[in-house]
Amino acid sequence: ASPSRSSSSSPLKRPSSKHSACGMSWSTTSPRSPAGHRPSALDQQDSSALDDSLLSGCSASSPSRKRRFNPEELTCLKRLPYPSALCDWKAEVYWQCTGQVRRATSNNGLNTLPTGKGRFYTTARNGLSLPDLGQTDSKTLASPGKKGSKDDMEVQPLPEEGPTAAVLDVIFPRSPHGLPGQLVDDETSVRRGTRSVRSLARQTHFKNIPVPSMFPVRKDKEQSHASTPETGSARTTSPNRPVSTRIAEKRVGGNSSDGTETERSVFFRKMILDKFPTMTRAFSSFMADTGNKELTRWEFSRFLSRHIGGLSREDHIKIFEFLDIDKNGFISTSEFHTAVEAAAPVRSMEDLRKKLVALGWRSIRQALQHMEGGGPSGKFSVRRLSLAEFGAALSRAGVQDEDEHKTLFNAIIDPNSETGTVSLNELASAVAAVSPPLLLEDVRGRLLLMFGTLAQAYHSIDINLNDLIEQGEFVRAALTQMKMSYHEAVKAFVLIDSNKNHVIGRAEFESALRLCEPSLIFEEIRYKVRQRFRSIIAQCHRETTSGTDQKESSDVAGVQGEGASSEDRGGIEELGARTRTPAQWAKHLEPVQLSEANTKALCDLMDIKKTGSVSAADFERGIRLFAPSAELEDLRCSCLRNHPRVADAFKTVPQAKKYVIMDADQLGKVLKSLDLHHGIRVQSIIDLIEPNREGGLTISELISALQCSSPGAQVRLPTAQRNAQAREVVHSTMAPFQKSASELRAHVRQKPPSEEDEIIVMGTIDELRAQEEAAASSTRRSIGGAHGATGARPVATPPQNVKHSYSKVRQCLEQADCPDPTSILERVRGYYSVAGNTTTNDAKLLSRQHSRFNHFLSSMGHYEVLSKSLM
């Protein structure tokens, strides 16, 4: 508080001679000073004098007095006396800014206006003509330094004021729209005489104090719905943010420092691949140990000890905390899968989709909109982008590696393009070629965000409550609630209405949206279905015609797909009315090599009514919706029939015409002129890959989708390759036992230890630490400087990891074009010889507890050097 007030404020009062232990009575001891005049030195001296006897009287020893404060509370009162000892300094600051304004306005009586009214509160301070203070006034003040300097006007902060202010500013920011964890440093909003929060934080060394990474959110915004077949819901946090704040902010690069989260993800993935030959085997082993339940800390530590040896308990805890994204004390299969796939390298459109799903995006369209930088309401950009601009757009969504940018850029660019640029529309079409309908995926995410479950969303859209959704009802809800265009609303209704009866039932609605769920487990199944799509459809038709003759089977097979008429479709549905269980479907799909687990997962997605069986017609419709990119396979094969590349089939199209948006009729004419229209359903292709909200597709977008739609081939391997694959599986399965047996044999073959070696062989870790000083002063035996301080005998066989590392380095050096490879190999072999003996026999090194995680962090510089090319 200031030591003096204007005429509209209460004067400073001094304590009277009478006071009690319960409180202090104050009386006016001096007349009111005129408004706008500075207080006298006597008033300042009296106002700053607060005798300690006043506080000591509050704890009188007389039992007749009622004591209100204990000695500890009195100590707090004595620590910060009132008025402050900096009263004179505050007075100088007051009369340099506020006091002058008050004195200038008091002559006109403006100080008598109500608070917040008048020119005093609306006129800028620098705009007033204020009289200058004399130099003699500042000499009487007890403030060091030059008058009017910045240091004089700054008030010294209280102890720990900087950290406290910074933490409070993060929790309760000055700007409600500020970024999480970002301090607001608006110097224009801070009065003169005070320091900003950031300067206080720097002064009190606040850099190493952890602060919250985001604001507290409302409960209705942070509710997460587990993705289960019963509810069909998804984990959501906010409409503009991905699922996991930790993944979205740290792994994407929002608040991560030096890429620590990404490095840990890469390290964990490398550790898994060192044990398992493929990630599929790792997931299978994890699910075999867990089933469908979540692992606790102790169960996850047992899983790591069983499959990945050599890790300390500290490493188990750190890995568990890293994988536990939602911090609920459990690790689920989805969290394990997400942690591994988020660090996987992106080499194709399938990998890009997996990474975006692992990073927590609600839908691929949301991630593509975020790449543009326009937020959830922005449109896909049609501007041509160079490689650098394309990489910057991918980095906004979490794909930050430059090699990945170049790979994706080369995958979607037209080789015959004269500009050498791409657009985000072309990227959207390419991703749509390996995905379920992106529009339905986005609709599912929006509905779950608004209603929580698909059942509640269906009830909200069904306005007339007849348990059927008509096109008008769906379009009205899409336009008003989901903010979709009319074209998108009609297109979504047609995609969900699989039986083409112009109404959507509850089972049809939930089944269509569940088949478009973005899930890492479903992405693996979708890739297998795309490889076997033709064989699966043929097997479904053989199943539907199992009770008919061969002629009827061929007739039904000829009218499959969306090109069939309504009468033909009715025949298919009649023949496919017989339902089968997932086990029976797995048996019938054995010829196409689709596993029983994958078949059961597909049947569970299609069986909305939980009857335990799926008909052939429903199974075929579900497969076409689950992997619709097979519609592009016929057109891609037609392009490759007469041309080496897909883009060469459209080489004769003018460059300007490739960027023109076309409807189905216009695109059909272009394909007919290029002799690519035979057996092609143009409207189905446009509905699948068109990125524009108002409809239409360009030739460049079609080329990008065709170049990325190749599902690969599943062929029967020769006998030699099958044997090699079987040997690899046996080797990976028996590797842990073989390693243990080799270590046991090496330990048994060692010679009996002598007295000098007893400290290494028979001593424990505690004994080694206790005898370290004694061993250092004993007689040491040095063999070429390779042994430790205790001179232990080296083992006969070097460690297995040292031999493996030396072999890899030797192969790299032999392939490199070095002027003198022999001398380099000799030095490298000598280094590994010394390193092997040291890591095996150094008592000091073995006596300390080591952590692989700490070694990994300390050796990042070595990894960076080794990752560079030798040429």
PABAZA-412702 format. One line per field, with one value per residue (C-alpha): x, y, z. Coordinates in steps of 0.02 Angstrom, whole numbers, plus 50000, padded with zeros to 5 digits. Each point is the difference from the previous one (the first is absolute). Example, Ala and Ser with C-alpha at 12.3 -4.5 7.8 and 13.67 -1.06 7.14 Angstrom:
REM residues 2
x: [50615;50069]
y: [49775;50172]
z: [50390;49967]
//
This chain:
REM residues 871
x: [50000;50058;50048;49889;49831;49910;49858;49876;50095;50010;50151;50133;49961;50124;49969;49937;50067;49853;49998;49946;50058;49853;50023;50073;49904;50055;49967;50036;50154;50025;49884;49960;50132;49944;49968;50147;50134;50138;50005;50126;50153;49923;49847;50110;50101;49845;49915;50151;50031;49920;50069;50030;49914;49836;50019;50071;49847;49893;50079;49995;50042;49858;49867;49864;50031;49935;50141;49953;50170;50127;50188;50015;49866;50082;50161;49909;49936;50173;50077;49898;49967;49874;50029;50140;50180;49998;49869;50113;50045;49817;49961;50125;49926;49826;50042;50089;49845;49832;50029;50033;49841;49896;50072;49969;49819;49957;50005;49850;49906;50007;50055;49826;49918;49947;50131;50028;49923;50072;50153;50119;49959;49981;50144;50171;50128;50128;49871;49985;50105;50075;50116;50176;50057;50152;50161;49994;49849;50089;50149;49895;49944;50096;50013;50171;50051;49959;49828;49878;50105;49918;50075;49924;49825;50012;49941;50107;49906;49959;50089;49942;49886;50063;49965;49832;49948;50055;49904;49843;50017;50003;49848;49903;50070;49974;49939;49868;50050;50184;50092;50020;50161;50045;50030;49922;50124;49899;50101;49869;49873;50116;50011;50160;50091;49966;50092;49930;49973;50132;50133;49956;50013;50173;50056;49948;50070;49831;50064;50014;49835;49868;49838;49836;49995;49818;49851;49871;49856;49819;49942;49879;50146;50120;49885;50075;49896;50086;49990;49898;49884;49857;50005;50096;50072;50172;50117;49979;50059;49956;49939;50163;50127;50053;49957;50151;50071;50166;50008;49931;50109;50160;50014;49937;50125;49892;50087;50136;50178;50133;49884;50014;49831;50038;50171;49924;49870;50134;50106;49855;49954;50181;50003;49843;50068;50163;49898;49861;50025;49844;49884;49857;50089;50028;49816;49951;50114;49934;49820;50038;50062;49864;49847;49882;50041;50116;50167;50049;50176;50050;49924;50085;50167;49977;49962;50161;50102;49931;50025;50131;50140;50139;49890;50005;49848;50028;49989;49838;49924;50054;49934;49835;49979;50042;49871;49863;49931;49840;50091;49873;50129;49967;50066;49877;50032;49953;50126;50137;49955;49991;50170;50083;49910;50025;50187;49988;50081;49881;50039;49827;49823;49955;50140;49941;49824;50064;50108;49859;49887;50137;50026;49819;49910;49811;49994;50115;49900;50033;50187;49996;49907;50129;50139;49925;50005;49820;49933;49848;49897;50131;49991;50131;50124;50011;50159;50150;50135;50185;50093;50044;49821;49932;50118;49946;49817;50039;50097;49843;49918;50149;50100;50163;50135;50069;50027;49817;49950;50099;49931;49820;50033;50071;49856;49862;50084;49964;50165;49947;49956;50079;49989;50074;49874;49859;49847;49917;49851;50111;50063;49820;49956;50153;49959;49818;50060;50064;49863;49816;49887;50081;49833;49919;50152;49982;49812;50032;50124;49883;49851;50099;50065;49825;49899;50125;49930;49934;49835;49970;50048;49875;49862;50039;49997;49837;49882;49835;50051;49950;50168;50046;50102;49942;50111;49918;50030;50181;50036;49918;50107;50158;49975;49951;50097;50151;50027;50015;49961;49845;50105;50091;49837;49920;50159;50013;49819;50029;50156;49911;49846;50084;49839;49941;49824;50011;49987;50130;49964;50084;50106;50047;50050;50109;50079;50053;50079;50085;50082;50080;50075;50183;50091;50175;49940;49872;50132;50095;49841;49952;50167;49973;49823;50061;50125;49867;49847;49960;50027;49890;49858;50012;49997;49846;49909;50051;49928;49836;49977;50054;49825;49975;50069;50155;49902;49914;50166;50076;49847;50009;50186;49975;49886;50103;50039;49919;49976;49867;49816;49871;49931;50176;50033;49840;50059;50167;49918;49879;50142;50104;49862;50079;50105;50163;50102;50175;50079;49906;50049;50182;49990;49927;50131;50147;50040;50033;50116;49900;50032;49864;50035;49982;49840;49926;50044;49911;49846;49992;49998;49858;49897;49912;49854;50118;49920;50167;49983;50015;49918;50097;49915;50041;50178;50025;49926;50110;50157;49961;49980;50148;50122;49918;50165;49982;49892;50163;50084;49913;50047;50179;50018;49930;50131;50142;49940;50078;50113;50146;49932;49828;50041;50053;49820;49950;50153;49901;49883;50052;50080;49869;49858;50072;49958;49818;49865;49888;49839;49963;49946;50151;50122;49916;50028;50185;50020;49907;50116;50147;49919;49992;49812;49962;49921;50036;49870;50050;49874;50062;50179;49951;49901;50152;50143;49926;50072;49890;49853;49892;50046;50107;50172;50151;50114;50150;49905;49949;50182;50058;49868;50040;50187;49971;49858;50105;49959;50143;49985;49980;50080;50050;50186;50117;50057;50172;49928;49872;50140;50101;49849;49973;50183;49982;49846;50087;50156;49901;49906;50154;50113;49973;50037;50152;50068;49978;50082;50149;50026;49991;50128;50118;49987;50032;50152;50088;50151;49985;50028;50155;50009;50028;49842;49892;49934;49920;49937;49942;49970;49830;49964;50001;50164;50077;49951;50069;50165;50024;50123;50099;50007;50062;50153;50043;50118;49932;50035;49990;49985;50019;49888;49850;49952;49919;50077;49996;50088;49867;50025;49912;49873;50041;49855;49953;49819;49876;49944;50181;50026;49838;50044;50174;49928;49881;50136;50118;49870;49970;50186;50028;49862;50065;50131;50142;50181;50074;49866;50125;50070;49826;49939;50150;49965;49814;50040;50117;49867;49870;50125;50034;49816;49948;50126;49959;49813;50025;50140;50006;49951;49961;49889;49910;49980;49888;49818;49969;49844;49980;49884;50131;50133;49885;49975;50187;50048;49883;50149;50079;49840;49994;50179;49973;49840;50093;50061;50184;50007]
y: [50000;50177;50104;50146;50017;50132;50099;49865;49863;49962;50073;49891;49966;49961;49883;50079;49964;49886;49831;49825;49825;49966;50148;50173;50162;50139;50187;50151;50090;50129;50108;49956;50059;50106;49903;49989;50046;49887;49945;50077;49910;49991;49912;49876;49968;49975;49888;49887;49982;49842;49952;49818;50027;50013;49820;49939;50065;49876;49855;50069;49879;50056;49863;50132;50051;49896;49958;49990;49970;49868;50036;49922;50114;50151;49952;50009;50173;50060;49933;50118;50159;50129;50130;49929;50053;50048;50134;50141;49909;49965;50183;50052;49881;50061;50183;49965;49925;49993;50144;50125;49951;50014;50171;50061;49942;50052;50186;49976;49893;49844;49895;50016;49901;49819;49865;49952;50157;50159;50055;49933;49822;50022;50116;49926;50041;50064;50116;50115;50155;49971;50118;49936;49962;50088;49912;50051;49890;49841;50035;49983;49825;49849;49918;49957;50028;50131;50080;49931;49846;49834;49919;50134;49967;49810;49929;49861;49834;49902;49834;49865;50126;49953;49812;50029;50131;49890;49848;50103;50080;49827;49940;50164;50090;50184;49954;49862;49956;49980;49842;49871;50017;50166;50150;50164;50141;50152;50148;50123;49930;50010;50161;50093;49951;49814;49861;49877;49820;49943;50115;49942;49821;50033;50089;49858;49861;49929;49909;49829;50003;49891;50084;49926;49968;50043;50081;49904;49954;49972;49825;49997;50040;49869;49850;49855;49861;49834;49932;49840;49906;50029;50189;50038;50155;50076;50092;50186;50151;50154;50038;50081;49887;49820;49863;50000;50165;49918;49928;50153;50126;49905;49874;50120;50127;50126;50002;49871;50050;49936;49862;49899;49916;49953;49932;49893;49933;49956;49918;49897;49945;49949;49903;49905;49961;49935;49864;49966;49983;50103;50115;49881;49866;50124;50047;49816;49962;50150;49950;49818;50057;50129;49943;50147;50067;50139;49969;50070;50059;49833;49898;50110;49980;49812;50011;50098;49879;49852;50067;50138;49959;50110;50143;50062;50034;50186;49976;49902;50143;50131;49899;49973;50185;50041;49879;50045;50144;50032;49980;49877;49877;49870;49964;49940;49919;50161;50101;49872;50002;50190;50025;49888;50061;50184;49974;49893;50074;50060;49920;49989;50066;49853;50051;50181;49949;49890;50139;50127;49877;49962;50186;50011;50092;49974;49976;50017;50149;50090;49971;50060;50157;50031;49985;50146;50103;50058;49898;49888;50117;50024;49927;49892;50109;49995;50103;49917;49960;49971;49867;50121;50065;49823;49948;50148;49948;49821;50062;50085;49829;49913;49931;50093;49895;50074;49831;49958;50166;49958;49823;50057;50142;49880;49879;50121;50115;49979;49946;50091;50162;50158;50094;49870;50043;49913;50055;49944;49945;49873;49939;49981;49897;49890;49965;49965;49865;49895;50046;49972;50141;50153;50090;49864;49994;50187;49984;49865;50111;50149;49898;49921;50170;50072;49853;49879;49841;49951;49943;50172;50083;49891;50045;50186;49994;49900;50148;49910;49854;49862;49910;50042;50148;50074;50103;50164;49966;49954;50149;50120;49932;50004;50181;50069;49893;49934;50156;49900;50056;49937;49895;49918;49965;49913;49904;49938;49942;49901;49918;49947;49937;49841;49908;50152;50007;50190;49981;49960;49876;49996;49846;50068;50168;49930;49866;50123;50122;49865;49930;50172;50011;50060;49863;49931;49821;50025;50077;49835;49906;50129;49976;49811;50022;50117;49867;49864;50100;49908;49830;50044;50061;49844;49891;50093;49963;49819;49998;50079;49874;49845;49925;50042;49932;50062;50103;50101;50029;50074;50110;50072;50026;50102;50127;50037;50172;50168;49977;49867;50040;49998;49831;49926;50072;49923;49832;50020;50050;49853;49879;50081;49999;49849;50057;49925;50020;50078;49828;49937;50155;49973;49822;50054;50138;49884;49993;50188;49985;50117;49952;49952;50150;50122;49917;50007;50186;50037;49900;50091;50167;49944;49911;50150;49902;49880;49845;49913;49975;50100;49967;49993;50156;50100;49936;50054;50173;50019;49952;50127;50136;49945;50004;50097;50040;49840;50104;50080;49835;49975;50175;49980;49836;50081;50138;49875;49889;50111;50115;49971;50126;50059;50181;49958;49951;50183;50075;50065;50102;50185;50062;50135;49875;49888;50132;50025;49928;49878;49909;49819;50036;50107;49878;49856;50088;50024;49816;49950;50106;49912;49828;49970;49996;49814;49928;50157;50073;50183;50060;49874;50058;50183;49962;49912;50122;50172;50126;50150;50042;50046;49845;49966;49929;50056;49893;50038;49940;49841;49967;50021;49879;49869;50009;49964;49872;49847;49872;49882;49818;49845;49858;49825;49997;49869;49856;50076;50166;49914;49901;50158;50085;49850;50005;50185;49965;49857;50106;50145;49881;49909;50153;50032;49819;49995;50160;49934;49836;50089;50108;49848;49905;50149;50016;49812;50001;50133;49946;49991;50173;50040;50102;50153;49969;49954;50176;49984;49821;49974;50175;50083;50178;50059;49913;50077;50173;49969;49932;50131;50105;49849;49929;50166;49999;49815;49934;50027;49900;50092;49907;50129;50121;49894;49941;50094;50066;49829;49905;49867;49856;50029;49873;49880;50055;50183;50051;49961;50180;50057;49871;50050;50185;49967;49898;50139;50133;49889;49973;50187;50036;49865;50073;50178;50065;50031;50031;49888;49881;49879;50123;50062;49822;49963;50151;49958;49820;50062;50118;49862;49884;50128;50044;49817;49963;50160;49973;49820;50013;50178;49984;50184;49997;49844;50062;50144;49985;50048;50051;49973;50148;50116;49929;50033;50181;50027;49923;50097;50091;49835;49945;50162;49975;49817;50039;50111;49928;49958;50066]
z: [50000;49966;50150;49947;49916;49901;50074;49949;50094;50185;50090;50076;50184;50137;50145;50159;50172;50039;49919;50046;49961;49891;49885;49975;50009;49885;50018;49893;50063;49866;49900;49821;49878;49854;49842;49883;50131;50057;50182;50117;50063;50174;49933;49909;50155;50108;49872;49980;50186;50068;50169;50040;50165;49905;49943;50163;50089;49905;50096;50175;50137;50111;50009;50011;49819;49859;49880;49818;49918;50048;49990;49827;49929;50078;49913;49834;50043;50049;49838;49890;50104;49943;49934;49894;50020;49816;50034;49941;49842;49961;50032;49867;49875;50046;49974;49835;49918;50089;50120;49860;49910;50157;50041;49821;50002;50178;49956;49886;50125;49890;50149;50077;49859;50033;49977;49820;49926;49929;49904;50131;49954;49812;49952;49967;50131;49877;49920;50151;50022;50171;50092;50027;50173;50065;50028;50183;50031;49955;50112;50157;49949;50056;49831;49928;49822;49873;50003;49872;49958;49967;50154;50111;49936;50019;50164;50071;49994;50156;50036;49878;49915;49828;50006;50083;49873;49855;50061;50032;49828;49920;50096;49988;49846;49965;49827;49999;49821;50039;49961;50140;50097;49920;50111;49948;49991;49949;50060;49942;50123;50150;50101;50018;50158;49982;49915;49876;50049;49880;50073;50175;49943;49928;50157;50115;49887;49955;49847;50081;50095;49914;49953;49939;49813;49974;50084;50101;49887;50037;50038;49856;49882;50068;50006;49906;49929;49979;49825;50023;49885;50122;49998;49842;50079;49993;50115;49977;50097;49900;49825;49945;50083;49976;50123;50113;50058;50031;49825;49916;50089;50042;49859;49870;50062;50093;50168;49978;50031;49879;49939;50160;49978;49820;50047;50137;49880;49873;50135;50064;49823;49967;50162;49949;49826;50075;50085;49875;49812;49961;50095;49965;50101;50140;50006;49995;50148;50095;49971;50043;50171;50029;49904;49994;50173;50054;50082;50168;50038;50073;49856;49870;50090;49993;49813;49970;50107;49904;49824;50013;50119;50066;50061;50177;50107;49976;49812;50020;50098;49873;49853;50091;50036;49819;49930;50125;49898;50098;50168;50071;50065;49863;49825;49871;49833;49910;50102;49963;49815;49996;50081;49871;49844;50045;49978;49843;49844;49864;49832;49921;50016;50112;50119;49996;50047;50142;50068;49996;50090;50127;50031;50055;49860;50005;49812;49852;49935;50164;49982;49819;50051;50136;49870;49909;50159;49988;50145;49997;49891;49866;49825;49920;49912;49811;49993;49920;50129;49981;50098;50140;50014;49993;50141;50106;49979;50052;50151;50066;50015;50081;49851;50024;49918;49839;49919;50032;49920;49845;49991;50008;49879;49871;50028;49951;49874;49816;49917;49843;50090;49933;50165;50116;50137;50093;50099;50159;49897;49913;50169;50059;49846;50024;50182;49953;49882;50147;50125;50032;49938;50082;50002;50107;50111;50030;50029;50129;50093;50000;50061;50142;50048;50012;50067;50078;49920;49830;50075;50075;49836;49904;50123;49981;49809;49994;50024;49966;50114;49878;50023;49820;49936;49837;49887;50050;50185;49973;49888;50124;50143;49893;49949;50171;50124;49905;49891;49840;49825;49910;49882;50146;50092;49850;49964;50180;49997;49840;50071;50160;49905;49941;49950;49896;50073;50032;50190;50132;50138;50169;49964;49828;50077;50139;49891;49864;50124;50102;49844;49974;50173;49999;50095;49983;50017;49862;49886;49998;49957;49867;49912;49993;49936;49862;49945;49996;49951;49838;50079;50150;49889;49893;50155;50063;49836;50007;50176;49948;49859;50095;49985;49815;49840;49912;49873;50134;50084;49843;49972;50175;49988;49843;50082;50155;50064;49981;49815;50028;49979;50138;49943;50000;50171;50064;49937;50087;50163;49987;49971;50138;50131;50085;50146;50065;50158;49998;50018;49848;49902;50048;49936;49833;49980;50030;49812;49999;50153;50112;50180;50121;50113;49854;49941;50175;50014;49836;50051;50167;49909;49887;50132;50078;50071;50091;49925;49983;49812;49838;49833;49837;49933;50157;49998;49819;50031;50153;49905;49863;50131;50105;49853;49857;49913;49899;49882;49940;49961;49831;49943;50061;49905;49844;50012;50022;49858;49866;50100;50119;50126;50049;49963;49823;49958;50027;49916;49851;50111;50000;50159;50031;49979;50136;50131;49945;50113;49905;50040;49956;49820;49959;50079;49909;49833;50039;50046;49842;49893;50081;49977;50189;50027;49975;50158;50103;50118;49994;50129;50128;49975;50021;50159;50071;49969;49965;50125;49955;50111;49852;49901;49849;49963;49900;49893;50111;50154;49909;49951;50180;50062;49866;50037;50185;49987;49961;50135;49958;49956;50108;49903;50051;50040;49928;50109;50033;50057;50112;50082;50025;50079;50114;50055;50042;50107;50091;50026;50074;50114;50063;50011;50187;50047;49887;50076;50176;49955;49919;50153;50113;49895;49999;50188;50028;49885;50099;50103;50189;50074;50099;50158;49897;49899;50147;50015;49827;50002;50178;50063;49993;49950;50180;50035;49845;50057;50173;49934;49865;50100;50055;49824;49931;50113;49970;49868;49828;49848;49835;49837;49864;50092;49955;50174;50142;50160;50085;49861;49977;49879;49833;49942;49861;49890;49974;50029;49863;49978;49975;49862;49916;50006;49931;49856;49951;50005;49900;49864;49985;49988;49869;49891;50018;49880;50124;49946;50136;50068;50078;50127;50044;50029;50111;50108;50009;50050;50135;50065;50011;50084;50135;50016;50016;50137;50092;50001;50058;50129;50068;50184;50021;49848;50059;50177;49950;49953;49820;49907;49814;49990;50076;49883;49853;50050;50027;49833;49885;49927;49949;49914;49901;49941;49955;49905;49877;49836;49985;49822]
//
